[in-house]
Amino acid sequence: MSHRTLTIDLGTRSYPIFIGAGLLNHADLLRSYLRGSQVLIVSNDTVAPLYLEQLRAALSGYRVSQHIVPDGEQYKTIASWSAIIDQLLSERLARDSTLIALGGGVIGDLTGFAAATYQRGVAFLQIPTTLLAQVDSSVGGKTGINHPAGKNMIGAFHQPVAVIADTDTLATLPQRELAAGIAEVIKYGLIRDAEFFGWLETHADALLARQQTALITAIARSCQHKAEVVAADERESGQRALLNLGHTFGHAIETGAGYGTWLHGEAIASGMLIAAELSCQLGWLDRASVMRIAQLIKRCGLPLAAHANLAPERLLELMAVDKKVQAGTLRLVLLQAIGEAIITAAPAPEQIIASCARIGAEGF
Amino acid sequence: MSHRTLTIDLGTRSYPIFIGAGLLNHADLLRSYLRGSQVLIVSNDTVAPLYLEQLRAALSGYRVSQHIVPDGEQYKTIASWSAIIDQLLSERLARDSTLIALGGGVIGDLTGFAAATYQRGVAFLQIPTTLLAQVDSSVGGKTGINHPAGKNMIGAFHQPVAVIADTDTLATLPQRELAAGIAEVIKYGLIRDAEFFGWLETHADALLARQQTALITAIARSCQHKAEVVAADERESGQRALLNLGHTFGHAIETGAGYGTWLHGEAIASGMLIAAELSCQLGWLDRASVMRIAQLIKRCGLPLAAHANLAPERLLELMAVDKKVQAGTLRLVLLQAIGEAIITAAPAPEQIIASCARIGAEGF
């Protein structure tokens, strides 16, 4: 079984990312990252029926328990986290146990937060089964849960011992979720790799058709970007904030529309386009680049204006509670070119509203 | 205002500990450790009426909120932690805010865990107001809350930006809590400083009478020991575990008797004596040393046998769920001499039961 390997370089907390087909059957690889003899696999009721038995088969000889959460962002809550802690304690999992996240970003974030906080931190193995999780949320050590007041408001940094991305698991991913994952792939092109953005324009159809070579290339290149950014800036004080392109808008769209209306990647796609349009309004990005971005988003089946039914004033209000607000000052990631992002103080609310409205308008 | 300063050396996360009288009035010192412009002070309903206004006065110019928790270990819960998070969000405290813990170990652990998990970690200033917190829990980065299944089962490592120990706050500490703090001071002598143990035998009365010079010496020497151990081993894989002398027994005593029956330091005092007696039974520690330990504990008004009403079998059962159990193997900190501790696999249950019984017997 061939695969590609990258490393997130964080000193003593460095860890590898494996990307390839058939990795869930690779028992030796999986077992080499387990601590102790006890394992709790956390998954959801969509992914578990598809891949849980395969994973358990690879872990024979370990004491393996499982915890299945209903599928959906609305279950990324204090209650779900607390239920995992209850099970860890009732089954007396020791400090040297390993928690495995088998699923998408919600399962990864939730399991990671349980691993970060159980007995002040236990080992945590990421097995992302969605494209979004494979290229984004499983890499970088962010864990967390939602609060009624906002997404990911509760959480911790807790690096996994390894990330194992089996591209075979993408075969069962709904098309809409595949596209949502591509949104984050596009983001890497936009913030730091114009050539990769061009490659995506050429290979969008191949990705949407799930051609393995194209998928592995896109995932590996995305993870490479994320690895470089995270290694340079583990806790988001500087460069790491560039990864938030489209996210301040996107989170506000998700909250405003209600969790579950838009997938994270869909909201981010529209958020990136708002950021591009705003960059254009400010004279930093040319109109042709905005149109290239809009076209790629559209070709991937992603929404151009997920915020269309949301009053811009409400969007601004929701943005004000976003984590990226530093001491009352809203900061945004904007574009100077495709492949070149900057962090800046937010422009006047009127300009943000105008950009949202223009993208919401018919015929953009 | 003169004070002593120590440093916990943890690379980029190093932080100072200030020990002295009148530090709560030292506005410049306090303010130099605040991030951003927003502060939440967490305290309890015993400490807040005594010192909150004094602290707020030193923070003029900042946007200061407060969160008061009822006094007691029984409030170190998920519900209390969640209520702090709710307030942080409803008052929109940004990521660059600072949480201040004003109180004893419960307030420090609870506030620290809120700081560790709010938006994946915000700044955290420790102002311990009990001797126990000043010499132990405020130093070292352990934060956490309790679970019905055991103490500190939920938590994270999160280092404070500074620890400010104002010895004036000890003036209002009940005598029983002062003694409980001395138990942890004795621990440092037992595990790594025979000379300090001797100093404590000479100065026990001065400490109990709250003589400032004796207190500052005892706190500084205790913090110095903790600083050295923590710097060498931040996450308790090796040497740091020596700090748990008496704690595996002590936690079991606290849980078995019900939270609130014994103070932490009281349970630890008896736990250390059980460890000493067991060490003696195993032939590692001489009988005279055990008697010296018992005498010092007794002179400080601490219980020799807090476990007297607890069946030894129940104690063993409770020890089995303690965090120090590694993959099913119970490990204990025992003594080879006063000032010299070792970590070892637990001996046979019968030997532990015999040691508990001997200490529980009248006339020990």
Interface residues (C-beta under 8 A of the other chain):
Chain A: G36 S37 Q38 I78 S82 I85 D86 L89 S90 R92 A94 R95 D96 S97 F113 A116 T117 Y118 Q119 R120 G121 K142 T143 G144 H147 A149 G150 N152 M153 I154 G155 A156 F157 R235 A320 V321 K323 K324 V325 Q326 A327 G328
Chain B: G36 S37 Q38 I78 S82 I85 D86 L89 S90 R92 A94 R95 D96 S97 F113 A116 T117 Y118 Q119 R120 G121 K142 T143 G144 H147 A149 G150 N152 M153 I154 G155 A156 F157 R235 A320 V321 K323 V325 Q326 A327 G328
